[in-house]
Amino acid sequence: MRVAGLMSGTSADGIDVAIADITGLPRPYGEGVQIELLAFATLPWPEAERALIFDLFAGQGTPADLCRANFRLAEVFADAVQRVAASAGVSLSSLDLIGSHGQTIWHDVAADGRVTSTLQIGEPAVIAARTGVTTIGDFRVADVAVGGQGAPLVSIFDWLLLRPPPRLHGVEGGWRAVQNIGGIGNVTFLPPVDLDAAPLAFDTGPGNVLIDWAARFASGGELTYDQDGALASRGRVVEPLLTQWLAHPYFRQPPPKTTGRELFSVHLAETMRAEAKAMGASPADFVATVTALTAASIADAYARFAPGPIAEVVVAGGGVHNPALMAALHTQLAARLGRNVAVVPHDALGFPADAKEALTFALLAYLCAHGLPGNVPPCTGAKEAAVLGKIAPGKNYRGLLEVRLPAAHF
């Protein structure tokens, strides 16, 4: 099947669009899944829609505003698919499915760590109507409905496609940590293929969300992120602040767990900035220390919760393009695990780092269309495996059922 995947993350810095041919079925339903990436691009959100997203993050707006945004963002998602397909020479009529994550507006986490509800907007029915392609969206809610965190959903991609070989980098029983650094960081710990063990996944804490805020502050609003880690490279890490910030209760909370802008918020960033100023830190020092916090929180999570020896860390997401963050991650891993650990970009495994999340939602749509589970319960904390997603039929829906999905697949 040919599937387009759409993703807009916590940073809301753009819409990732991946178009791929997906074949096969996961074990025990088949001999495995194969994915061939045909096209990928990230399109920036139009300024007005990005401002709207951040207003909704901040709790500004009425129910009417949220309702209208649900349709307005879907129009932009649909346009993004059309533009990327046209640029790549892929006919929309050749697409069987679109899988859209939507835009998370709120992820409701109770005091005890349970996720009680989650909301992504960008109405799939609008995308289906504009493109003519059957669209599957709203993936997270089905996992939450069976007691899961609704995240990290990228674990299904990792589990089906990225398990490591035995003795990875010469480490006996070595596990692979697949680390995404988007707005929020999340990790999937994968056992080697010869080990009968379950994976583990959770959100490690802030990814780029606090770094982006610090960069805007340090640049007087001129920058939306720390390009090439330039600001962090000019500053120094204030170690007492780093130690203080790492005492945040979230970092000690055992998995399964998820988080978002609701916790690592603008209010928290402003509090952290005031603490940095009180210690005499410059704006560049503040960026450097916040960058170190992301790296340290990831390494600390590995030291606390990894189920086995970490042989390799595979990094995806926007953070992979920040050399200061990557250098800090190397340093923090060595310090907290007591040895050097190989850190490689996701591209080294055959899938571009930037396309990973969009490919995941293409895969989730493919699994949903085949009636197969899309969550990994040991990773999300769900009580059971569940088919994820809600189907919005497009003009191709009847043909999809009759031709693409024979009954033998179910």
Salt bridges, closest charged atoms under 4 A:
ASP21 OD1 - ARG2 NE 2.76
GLU49 OE2 - ARG72 NE 3.05
GLU75 OE2 - ARG130 NH2 2.87
ASP79 OD2 - ARG83 NH1 3.52
ASP96 OD1 - ARG404 NE 2.80
ASP112 OD2 - ARG114 NE 2.82
ASP138 OD2 - LYS390 NZ 2.79
ASP158 OD1 - LYS356 NZ 2.74
GLU172 OE1 - ARG167 NH1 2.56
ASP285 OD2 - ARG236 NE 3.61
ASP300 OD2 - ARG304 NE 2.71
GLU312 OE2 - HIS169 NE2 2.68
GLU312 OE1 - ARG176 NE 2.74
ASP354 OD1 - HIS321 NE2 2.80
GLU402 OE2 - ARG398 NH1 3.92
